[in-house]
Amino acid sequence: MTKEEELFSGGVAVITGAGAGIGMGLARRCGAIGMTVVVTDIDAARAEAVAADIRAAGGKAEAIRVDVSRPEALDVLARQVFDRHGAVRLLVNNAGIETLGYTWEIPAARWEATLNVNIHGIVHGVRAFVPHMLRAGQEAWIANLSSIGAFGQMPTQTAYIMSKHAIQSFSECLYLEMQVAGAPIHVSAVVPGMVKTSIFDPEAGQGEKGMGEPESAARHRATMAHMMAAHGMDLDEACRRFLARIAAGEFWVDSQPEMTRQSLDARAAFLTEQTAPALNETTRQLLGLG
Ligand SMILES: NC(=O)c1ccc[n+]([C@@H]2O[C@H](COP(=O)([O-])OP(=O)(O)OC[C@H]3O[C@@H](n4cnc5c(N)ncnc54)[C@H](O)[C@@H]3O)[C@@H](O)[C@H]2O)c1
């Protein structure tokens, strides 16, 4: 029996943005090891399809439409899940959107959405669920989706990159808050390098009208999608690793340790040497600068 089966089987998992990508992969893995999975997503049909797949494979799952950019929706979700299923053992704050383009060309609505989904969606997930977890008094796990982008600079992905820096920092402080409070809650920062998902699909994160990226972003998005298809890690393999390491109580949960190491080394050098931000070879390639 694996560590995650031993600790998580029979428990309740709540995952945001679980209608596709990493959230979906984690939901399937949680279902396969015997958790009751609450599959939430802004897209109700996608969430239902994932929950139906889990049930068809013999697992337990329920789909609920939740837009994480609305704090009150997370309050309702937390109450609903604790009332219906009892204590939540695993909360994965996963929902996130990419936004590409020059800062000054991105519509205000898209800026707001990026910060609301990527930062506030996670902050309010924690704010809504932790009081219920503390009252339940049982050991619990919270995993927040950070990114390898949390350690670097990427021009024209500024909104996304700054949101991930924020979530990395939020998760580090939250980890310590649990110690200060003596709470039986483990906190992990999940740091995917590149995992094959739909995040660079042209329509991803478009949401409401007026949230479109500038036209200049389309080429960058296509390059990123191509790189992800060519070099990304298999989704199920990544999610299997993530869940095992979350269960082990690790704070750092990455998919491709060598990529993480490279980024951290570059970040450490940038900070200790206090150089100006510089366009490196990889960044130039991704931006099509030759
Ligand atoms: N795929 C990667 O290589 C990678 C790398 C680093 C970090 N991440 C992070 O992993 C997380 C998942 O990304 P992914 O690659 O699986 O993306 P994805 O686009 O494949 O899936 C994201 C899901 O989130 C949902 N979503 C979007 N806005 C939402 C909202 N307001 N409320 C609820 N759900 C919403 C979407 O409908 C979609 O189902 C994100 O936080 C992302 O930043 C991914």
PDBQT file of the ligand as one rigid body, heavy atoms in Angstrom, charges set to zero:
ROOT
HETATM    1  N1  LIG A 301       0.634  22.749 -16.814  1.00  0.00    +0.000 N 
HETATM    2  C1  LIG A 301       1.776  23.204 -16.347  1.00  0.00    +0.000 C 
HETATM    3  O1  LIG A 301       2.873  22.872 -16.846  1.00  0.00    +0.000 OA
HETATM    4  C2  LIG A 301       1.792  24.123 -15.169  1.00  0.00    +0.000 A 
HETATM    5  C3  LIG A 301       3.030  24.679 -14.805  1.00  0.00    +0.000 A 
HETATM    6  C4  LIG A 301       3.085  25.488 -13.688  1.00  0.00    +0.000 A 
HETATM    7  C5  LIG A 301       1.927  25.738 -12.939  1.00  0.00    +0.000 A 
HETATM    8  N2  LIG A 301       0.737  25.209 -13.339  1.00  0.00    +0.000 N 
HETATM    9  C6  LIG A 301      -0.454  25.520 -12.521  1.00  0.00    +0.000 C 
HETATM   10  O2  LIG A 301      -1.275  24.390 -12.369  1.00  0.00    +0.000 OA
HETATM   11  C7  LIG A 301      -2.645  24.791 -12.221  1.00  0.00    +0.000 C 
HETATM   12  C8  LIG A 301      -3.508  24.018 -13.207  1.00  0.00    +0.000 C 
HETATM   13  O3  LIG A 301      -3.086  24.362 -14.517  1.00  0.00    +0.000 OA
HETATM   14  P1  LIG A 301      -3.333  23.430 -15.768  1.00  0.00    +0.000 P 
HETATM   15  O4  LIG A 301      -2.083  23.474 -16.565  1.00  0.00    +0.000 OA
HETATM   16  O5  LIG A 301      -3.896  22.143 -15.353  1.00  0.00    +0.000 OA
HETATM   17  O6  LIG A 301      -4.435  24.319 -16.537  1.00  0.00    +0.000 OA
HETATM   18  P2  LIG A 301      -5.727  23.922 -17.437  1.00  0.00    +0.000 P 
HETATM   19  O7  LIG A 301      -6.045  25.156 -18.189  1.00  0.00    +0.000 OA
HETATM   20  O8  LIG A 301      -5.477  22.673 -18.206  1.00  0.00    +0.000 OA
HETATM   21  O9  LIG A 301      -6.847  23.640 -16.338  1.00  0.00    +0.000 OA
HETATM   22  C9  LIG A 301      -7.297  24.676 -15.493  1.00  0.00    +0.000 C 
HETATM   23  C10 LIG A 301      -8.730  24.426 -15.047  1.00  0.00    +0.000 C 
HETATM   24  O10 LIG A 301      -9.094  25.526 -14.188  1.00  0.00    +0.000 OA
HETATM   25  C11 LIG A 301     -10.415  25.923 -14.528  1.00  0.00    +0.000 C 
HETATM   26  N3  LIG A 301     -10.648  27.318 -14.134  1.00  0.00    +0.000 N 
HETATM   27  C12 LIG A 301     -10.259  28.454 -14.795  1.00  0.00    +0.000 A 
HETATM   28  N4  LIG A 301     -10.742  29.534 -14.166  1.00  0.00    +0.000 NA
HETATM   29  C13 LIG A 301     -11.436  29.084 -13.088  1.00  0.00    +0.000 A 
HETATM   30  C14 LIG A 301     -12.168  29.727 -12.046  1.00  0.00    +0.000 A 
HETATM   31  N5  LIG A 301     -12.315  31.064 -12.020  1.00  0.00    +0.000 N 
HETATM   32  N6  LIG A 301     -12.740  28.958 -11.085  1.00  0.00    +0.000 NA
HETATM   33  C15 LIG A 301     -12.627  27.617 -11.132  1.00  0.00    +0.000 A 
HETATM   34  N7  LIG A 301     -11.979  26.954 -12.106  1.00  0.00    +0.000 NA
HETATM   35  C16 LIG A 301     -11.384  27.681 -13.057  1.00  0.00    +0.000 A 
HETATM   36  C17 LIG A 301     -10.514  25.710 -16.022  1.00  0.00    +0.000 C 
HETATM   37  O11 LIG A 301     -11.881  25.617 -16.446  1.00  0.00    +0.000 OA
HETATM   38  C18 LIG A 301      -9.737  24.412 -16.203  1.00  0.00    +0.000 C 
HETATM   39  O12 LIG A 301     -10.599  23.298 -16.086  1.00  0.00    +0.000 OA
HETATM   40  C19 LIG A 301      -2.659  26.306 -12.454  1.00  0.00    +0.000 C 
HETATM   41  O13 LIG A 301      -2.668  26.980 -11.208  1.00  0.00    +0.000 OA
HETATM   42  C20 LIG A 301      -1.364  26.558 -13.175  1.00  0.00    +0.000 C 
HETATM   43  O14 LIG A 301      -0.881  27.846 -13.007  1.00  0.00    +0.000 OA
HETATM   44  C21 LIG A 301       0.644  24.416 -14.442  1.00  0.00    +0.000 A 
ENDROOT
TORSDOF 0
